[in-house]
Amino acid sequence: MKKLIVLSLLTVVLLAGGILAPTQAQTPANDLKPTFISPTPGLYVNGWPPFTVSYPKEWVELPTMITGFKAGLPRPDLPPGHQLPALYIAFRSNPPPLEDWAKTMMPVYQQVGTDIKILSDKPSLLKDGTPAREGEVAYVDKDGIKVNDFVLVTKKESVYLVIHVSDDKGRIGEDLKRIAYSLTFLPGREEPVQVPPDVRAFLDMWRTDTMGHDVKTIMAHFSDRFLHSGGSKAFYEKYFRNDTPYPIQQGVISSEPTVTVFETRGDKAYIDGFFLTKANGDANAVKIPMSFEQIINEHGEWKWFGNQK
């Protein structure tokens, strides 16, 4: 799912990196469309929560087997699957404290490498004053490549946002750090947008059925052609049956969908936003991101289609 991290799915994060100064967005913030709808070289635009990250235009978007966004500079001198330098952006709901980032991610580093060292760990601020945490990790990956990974973590609403830039050239320089710190939240882009009545009905039914916890009923909302970051409908059915907390959330007593981005293209539509969700025993509602990028109209019925192009 685009905006959730399960630790066991974070492995690809550790194979990302960067080297050149980030480019600057030339389009006014209110006119930017999410990268999935309208890719712009050197600029990642997220739907919800709305933010941008700049990176070198020479880098290319890279496929990833987990959700999020990855871009980098392919290198023929490295083993297949490695792109260094590169950038990886990932998300997680219900964030842990920022100072716990190393403890949270250490099991992942242990899965993909050895000789792991935390080189730095300190509080920080984004350019708009948002509290953040930065750190650097060095390790040797399973192909014997010495990797340094710069990590910037922050929170937005109920979302834990993690930006990684990595390289195999030793300590991370200021040029790479500028890529992470180019993170810019976009105010004024969280207002609800109108969607057709049949789309609203689809979201309402999805909300109701996920709260009912019946996997067979939930999977009826997926197209048989669904594909999301390499995961098929069958993959996600297994994922849900393993009692994964989201979206089959235990103890949820209310969940109201809000759409902030909606654009149709033929029989498909890009959709983003959040579910305002309240759990039993919790006085505060939290925003849980929508996850699957696209819906498709099949025989008059909307279904999740995933992030396939």
LINHUVEN-V690449 format. One record per residue. RES is the residue in three letters. SS is DSSP state (h for helix, s for strand, l for the rest). OMEGA is omega in degrees with one decimal (none if undefined). D_FIRST is the distance of its C-alpha to the first C-alpha in Angstrom with 2 decimals. Layout:
res->RES ss->SS omega->OMEGA d_first->D_FIRST
res->RES ss->SS omega->OMEGA d_first->D_FIRST
//
This chain:
res->MET ss->l omega->-171.2 d_first->0.00
res->LYS ss->l omega->-164.6 d_first->3.80
res->LYS ss->l omega->178.3 d_first->5.72
res->LEU ss->l omega->176.1 d_first->5.71
res->ILE ss->l omega->165.9 d_first->7.82
res->VAL ss->l omega->-169.8 d_first->9.48
res->LEU ss->h omega->-178.0 d_first->12.79
res->SER ss->h omega->179.8 d_first->13.22
res->LEU ss->h omega->-174.3 d_first->10.34
res->LEU ss->l omega->-171.8 d_first->12.01
res->THR ss->h omega->-175.3 d_first->14.86
res->VAL ss->h omega->178.4 d_first->14.37
res->VAL ss->h omega->-171.6 d_first->14.66
res->LEU ss->h omega->178.2 d_first->18.24
res->LEU ss->h omega->-177.9 d_first->19.22
res->ALA ss->l omega->177.2 d_first->18.96
res->GLY ss->l omega->-178.1 d_first->21.96
res->GLY ss->l omega->-178.4 d_first->24.30
res->ILE ss->l omega->-173.1 d_first->28.03
res->LEU ss->l omega->177.8 d_first->29.18
res->ALA ss->l omega->-178.4 d_first->29.46
res->PRO ss->l omega->175.0 d_first->26.67
res->THR ss->l omega->179.6 d_first->27.59
res->GLN ss->l omega->178.5 d_first->28.04
res->ALA ss->l omega->178.6 d_first->26.61
res->GLN ss->l omega->-177.5 d_first->29.48
res->THR ss->l omega->176.2 d_first->28.00
res->PRO ss->l omega->-173.0 d_first->28.48
res->ALA ss->h omega->-176.3 d_first->25.39
res->ASN ss->h omega->-179.6 d_first->25.64
res->ASP ss->h omega->-178.2 d_first->25.74
res->LEU ss->l omega->173.3 d_first->22.65
res->LYS ss->l omega->178.2 d_first->19.91
res->PRO ss->l omega->-177.7 d_first->16.27
res->THR ss->l omega->-178.8 d_first->16.11
res->PHE ss->l omega->-179.0 d_first->14.19
res->ILE ss->l omega->-173.3 d_first->17.25
res->SER ss->l omega->-178.1 d_first->19.96
res->PRO ss->l omega->176.4 d_first->19.60
res->THR ss->s omega->179.3 d_first->22.28
res->PRO ss->l omega->176.4 d_first->23.49
res->GLY ss->l omega->-178.7 d_first->23.31
res->LEU ss->s omega->172.3 d_first->21.15
res->TYR ss->s omega->178.4 d_first->17.46
res->VAL ss->s omega->179.0 d_first->16.93
res->ASN ss->s omega->179.8 d_first->13.93
res->GLY ss->l omega->174.4 d_first->13.80
res->TRP ss->l omega->-6.8 d_first->13.20
res->PRO ss->l omega->-174.4 d_first->14.41
res->PRO ss->l omega->177.0 d_first->16.82
res->PHE ss->s omega->175.5 d_first->17.94
res->THR ss->s omega->170.4 d_first->19.13
res->VAL ss->s omega->179.2 d_first->19.69
res->SER ss->s omega->178.4 d_first->22.57
res->TYR ss->l omega->-176.3 d_first->23.16
res->PRO ss->l omega->-179.5 d_first->25.95
res->LYS ss->l omega->-179.5 d_first->26.26
res->GLU ss->l omega->179.4 d_first->27.23
res->TRP ss->l omega->-179.7 d_first->23.78
res->VAL ss->s omega->175.2 d_first->21.54
res->GLU ss->s omega->-175.0 d_first->17.81
res->LEU ss->l omega->176.0 d_first->16.70
res->PRO ss->l omega->176.7 d_first->14.27
res->THR ss->l omega->-179.7 d_first->11.83
res->MET ss->l omega->173.5 d_first->10.54
res->ILE ss->l omega->-174.6 d_first->7.62
res->THR ss->l omega->-176.6 d_first->5.42
res->GLY ss->l omega->-179.8 d_first->8.04
res->PHE ss->s omega->179.7 d_first->11.50
res->LYS ss->s omega->175.1 d_first->14.36
res->ALA ss->s omega->-179.4 d_first->17.97
res->GLY ss->s omega->-179.0 d_first->21.17
res->LEU ss->s omega->-179.5 d_first->24.63
res->PRO ss->s omega->-178.3 d_first->24.97
res->ARG ss->l omega->-179.6 d_first->27.99
res->PRO ss->l omega->-179.0 d_first->30.06
res->ASP ss->l omega->179.3 d_first->31.72
res->LEU ss->l omega->177.9 d_first->28.62
res->PRO ss->l omega->177.7 d_first->27.34
res->PRO ss->l omega->179.2 d_first->24.76
res->GLY ss->l omega->179.5 d_first->21.19
res->HIS ss->l omega->171.5 d_first->22.52
res->GLN ss->s omega->179.6 d_first->22.42
res->LEU ss->s omega->2.1 d_first->24.46
res->PRO ss->s omega->178.8 d_first->24.63
res->ALA ss->s omega->-176.9 d_first->21.06
res->LEU ss->s omega->172.1 d_first->18.46
res->TYR ss->s omega->178.7 d_first->14.93
res->ILE ss->s omega->-177.3 d_first->12.97
res->ALA ss->s omega->-173.3 d_first->10.21
res->PHE ss->s omega->172.2 d_first->9.26
res->ARG ss->s omega->174.6 d_first->9.75
res->SER ss->s omega->-179.7 d_first->11.05
res->ASN ss->l omega->-170.2 d_first->14.58
res->PRO ss->l omega->170.3 d_first->15.84
res->PRO ss->l omega->174.9 d_first->18.69
res->PRO ss->l omega->-177.7 d_first->21.88
res->LEU ss->h omega->-177.6 d_first->21.79
res->GLU ss->h omega->179.8 d_first->24.67
res->ASP ss->h omega->-174.4 d_first->22.75
res->TRP ss->h omega->-176.7 d_first->20.40
res->ALA ss->h omega->178.2 d_first->22.50
res->LYS ss->h omega->-179.6 d_first->22.73
res->THR ss->h omega->-173.8 d_first->18.99
res->MET ss->h omega->-176.9 d_first->18.34
res->MET ss->h omega->178.0 d_first->21.55
res->PRO ss->h omega->178.6 d_first->20.34
res->VAL ss->h omega->177.5 d_first->18.01
res->TYR ss->h omega->-179.8 d_first->21.01
res->GLN ss->h omega->178.1 d_first->23.10
res->GLN ss->h omega->-171.6 d_first->20.99
res->VAL ss->h omega->-176.9 d_first->21.35
res->GLY ss->s omega->178.3 d_first->24.71
res->THR ss->s omega->178.8 d_first->28.05
res->ASP ss->s omega->-174.9 d_first->30.51
res->ILE ss->s omega->180.0 d_first->27.90
res->LYS ss->s omega->171.6 d_first->29.47
res->ILE ss->s omega->-175.2 d_first->28.37
res->LEU ss->s omega->178.2 d_first->30.52
res->SER ss->s omega->180.0 d_first->29.86
res->ASP ss->s omega->-176.2 d_first->28.20
res->LYS ss->s omega->176.5 d_first->29.25
res->PRO ss->s omega->-178.8 d_first->28.43
res->SER ss->s omega->177.6 d_first->28.04
res->LEU ss->s omega->169.7 d_first->27.61
res->LEU ss->l omega->-175.9 d_first->25.81
res->LYS ss->l omega->176.6 d_first->28.29
res->ASP ss->l omega->178.1 d_first->27.96
res->GLY ss->l omega->179.1 d_first->28.77
res->THR ss->l omega->177.3 d_first->25.37
res->PRO ss->s omega->-179.3 d_first->25.53
res->ALA ss->s omega->175.2 d_first->23.62
res->ARG ss->s omega->176.9 d_first->24.08
res->GLU ss->s omega->177.5 d_first->24.68
res->GLY ss->s omega->177.6 d_first->25.37
res->GLU ss->s omega->-179.0 d_first->26.05
res->VAL ss->s omega->172.9 d_first->25.59
res->ALA ss->s omega->178.5 d_first->27.64
res->TYR ss->s omega->175.4 d_first->27.16
res->VAL ss->s omega->-176.5 d_first->28.16
res->ASP ss->s omega->-172.4 d_first->25.47
res->LYS ss->l omega->174.6 d_first->26.11
res->ASP ss->l omega->177.6 d_first->27.79
res->GLY ss->l omega->-179.7 d_first->30.16
res->ILE ss->l omega->177.4 d_first->28.89
res->LYS ss->s omega->-174.1 d_first->29.49
res->VAL ss->s omega->168.1 d_first->26.48
res->ASN ss->s omega->-174.0 d_first->26.43
res->ASP ss->s omega->175.0 d_first->23.19
res->PHE ss->s omega->-175.3 d_first->23.44
res->VAL ss->s omega->173.5 d_first->20.88
res->LEU ss->s omega->-179.1 d_first->20.72
res->VAL ss->s omega->176.3 d_first->18.91
res->THR ss->s omega->179.0 d_first->19.25
res->LYS ss->s omega->172.5 d_first->18.11
res->LYS ss->s omega->-172.4 d_first->17.61
res->GLU ss->l omega->179.4 d_first->17.90
res->SER ss->l omega->-175.1 d_first->15.75
res->VAL ss->s omega->175.5 d_first->13.29
res->TYR ss->s omega->-175.6 d_first->14.07
res->LEU ss->s omega->-176.6 d_first->14.03
res->VAL ss->s omega->176.1 d_first->14.92
res->ILE ss->s omega->178.0 d_first->16.74
res->HIS ss->s omega->164.2 d_first->18.22
res->VAL ss->s omega->-174.1 d_first->21.15
res->SER ss->s omega->178.2 d_first->22.93
res->ASP ss->s omega->178.6 d_first->26.09
res->ASP ss->l omega->-176.3 d_first->28.75
res->LYS ss->l omega->-179.5 d_first->31.66
res->GLY ss->l omega->-175.8 d_first->32.15
res->ARG ss->l omega->-178.0 d_first->31.57
res->ILE ss->l omega->-178.6 d_first->29.18
res->GLY ss->l omega->-178.2 d_first->31.32
res->GLU ss->h omega->179.1 d_first->31.31
res->ASP ss->h omega->177.9 d_first->30.15
res->LEU ss->h omega->-179.4 d_first->26.78
res->LYS ss->h omega->178.7 d_first->26.53
res->ARG ss->h omega->176.7 d_first->27.17
res->ILE ss->h omega->178.8 d_first->23.96
res->ALA ss->h omega->-176.3 d_first->21.99
res->TYR ss->h omega->172.2 d_first->24.36
res->SER ss->l omega->177.4 d_first->24.05
res->LEU ss->l omega->-178.0 d_first->21.09
res->THR ss->s omega->175.1 d_first->22.30
res->PHE ss->s omega->-174.6 d_first->21.03
res->LEU ss->l omega->178.5 d_first->22.10
res->PRO ss->l omega->176.3 d_first->24.09
res->GLY ss->l omega->-179.3 d_first->24.86
res->ARG ss->l omega->-179.7 d_first->21.61
res->GLU ss->l omega->179.5 d_first->20.18
res->GLU ss->l omega->179.4 d_first->22.67
res->PRO ss->l omega->173.0 d_first->21.66
res->VAL ss->l omega->-179.9 d_first->22.26
res->GLN ss->l omega->175.0 d_first->23.76
res->VAL ss->l omega->179.2 d_first->22.03
res->PRO ss->l omega->-178.6 d_first->24.03
res->PRO ss->h omega->-178.6 d_first->24.99
res->ASP ss->h omega->174.9 d_first->23.25
res->VAL ss->h omega->176.1 d_first->19.85
res->ARG ss->h omega->178.7 d_first->20.62
res->ALA ss->h omega->177.4 d_first->21.65
res->PHE ss->h omega->-179.6 d_first->18.40
res->LEU ss->h omega->178.7 d_first->16.42
res->ASP ss->h omega->179.6 d_first->19.19
res->MET ss->h omega->176.1 d_first->19.08
res->TRP ss->h omega->177.9 d_first->15.33
res->ARG ss->h omega->-178.0 d_first->16.04
res->THR ss->h omega->-175.2 d_first->19.12
res->ASP ss->h omega->177.0 d_first->17.79
res->THR ss->h omega->176.1 d_first->14.90
res->MET ss->h omega->178.3 d_first->17.68
res->GLY ss->h omega->171.7 d_first->19.82
res->HIS ss->l omega->178.4 d_first->17.76
res->ASP ss->l omega->-172.5 d_first->19.00
res->VAL ss->h omega->-179.2 d_first->16.52
res->LYS ss->h omega->178.7 d_first->18.75
res->THR ss->h omega->179.8 d_first->18.86
res->ILE ss->h omega->-176.4 d_first->15.13
res->MET ss->h omega->176.2 d_first->14.70
res->ALA ss->l omega->178.8 d_first->17.43
res->HIS ss->l omega->179.2 d_first->15.10
res->PHE ss->s omega->172.1 d_first->13.39
res->SER ss->l omega->174.0 d_first->15.47
res->ASP ss->l omega->178.2 d_first->16.98
res->ARG ss->l omega->-178.8 d_first->16.10
res->PHE ss->l omega->175.4 d_first->12.33
res->LEU ss->s omega->-177.2 d_first->10.65
res->HIS ss->s omega->-178.4 d_first->7.26
res->SER ss->l omega->178.7 d_first->7.86
res->GLY ss->l omega->-178.5 d_first->10.60
res->GLY ss->s omega->-179.6 d_first->9.19
res->SER ss->s omega->175.1 d_first->11.58
res->LYS ss->h omega->179.6 d_first->12.21
res->ALA ss->h omega->177.9 d_first->14.25
res->PHE ss->h omega->-177.6 d_first->11.72
res->TYR ss->h omega->174.7 d_first->9.48
res->GLU ss->h omega->176.9 d_first->12.88
res->LYS ss->h omega->179.2 d_first->13.90
res->TYR ss->h omega->-179.6 d_first->10.89
res->PHE ss->h omega->-178.3 d_first->11.86
res->ARG ss->h omega->177.2 d_first->15.49
res->ASN ss->l omega->176.0 d_first->15.30
res->ASP ss->l omega->174.2 d_first->15.24
res->THR ss->l omega->-173.0 d_first->11.89
res->PRO ss->l omega->-176.4 d_first->12.46
res->TYR ss->l omega->4.2 d_first->9.52
res->PRO ss->l omega->179.0 d_first->9.75
res->ILE ss->l omega->-169.2 d_first->13.09
res->GLN ss->l omega->177.4 d_first->14.61
res->GLN ss->l omega->174.6 d_first->18.13
res->GLY ss->l omega->179.6 d_first->20.78
res->VAL ss->s omega->-179.3 d_first->19.22
res->ILE ss->s omega->175.2 d_first->22.22
res->SER ss->s omega->-179.6 d_first->20.99
res->SER ss->s omega->-175.0 d_first->17.95
res->GLU ss->s omega->-178.3 d_first->18.89
res->PRO ss->s omega->172.4 d_first->16.76
res->THR ss->s omega->179.8 d_first->17.68
res->VAL ss->s omega->178.8 d_first->16.94
res->THR ss->s omega->177.1 d_first->17.78
res->VAL ss->s omega->178.5 d_first->17.10
res->PHE ss->s omega->178.4 d_first->18.00
res->GLU ss->s omega->180.0 d_first->19.52
res->THR ss->s omega->174.8 d_first->20.63
res->ARG ss->s omega->-177.5 d_first->21.39
res->GLY ss->l omega->-179.8 d_first->23.40
res->ASP ss->l omega->-179.6 d_first->21.75
res->LYS ss->s omega->176.0 d_first->18.25
res->ALA ss->s omega->171.1 d_first->17.00
res->TYR ss->s omega->-177.8 d_first->14.52
res->ILE ss->s omega->178.1 d_first->13.48
res->ASP ss->s omega->-176.8 d_first->12.26
res->GLY ss->s omega->-176.4 d_first->13.48
res->PHE ss->s omega->169.5 d_first->13.11
res->PHE ss->s omega->175.5 d_first->14.37
res->LEU ss->s omega->-165.6 d_first->17.43
res->THR ss->s omega->177.8 d_first->17.36
res->LYS ss->s omega->-178.9 d_first->20.33
res->ALA ss->s omega->177.9 d_first->20.80
res->ASN ss->l omega->179.2 d_first->24.15
res->GLY ss->l omega->179.5 d_first->26.36
res->ASP ss->l omega->-176.5 d_first->24.50
res->ALA ss->l omega->-174.7 d_first->26.50
res->ASN ss->l omega->173.0 d_first->23.82
res->ALA ss->l omega->179.1 d_first->20.96
res->VAL ss->s omega->178.9 d_first->17.74
res->LYS ss->s omega->177.6 d_first->15.26
res->ILE ss->s omega->-176.0 d_first->11.70
res->PRO ss->s omega->165.4 d_first->9.50
res->MET ss->l omega->-162.8 d_first->8.55
res->SER ss->l omega->-161.4 d_first->5.06
res->PHE ss->l omega->169.4 d_first->6.10
res->GLU ss->l omega->-172.9 d_first->8.86
res->GLN ss->s omega->166.6 d_first->11.71
res->ILE ss->s omega->-179.9 d_first->13.86
res->ILE ss->s omega->179.0 d_first->16.93
res->ASN ss->s omega->179.7 d_first->20.28
res->GLU ss->s omega->178.8 d_first->21.68
res->HIS ss->l omega->176.3 d_first->25.23
res->GLY ss->l omega->-177.7 d_first->24.95
res->GLU ss->s omega->178.6 d_first->21.77
res->TRP ss->s omega->177.6 d_first->18.40
res->LYS ss->s omega->176.4 d_first->15.34
res->TRP ss->s omega->-177.0 d_first->11.68
res->PHE ss->l omega->178.3 d_first->11.95
res->GLY ss->l omega->-175.4 d_first->8.77
res->ASN ss->l omega->174.4 d_first->9.31
res->GLN ss->l omega->-178.0 d_first->12.44
res->LYS ss->l omega->none d_first->15.53
//
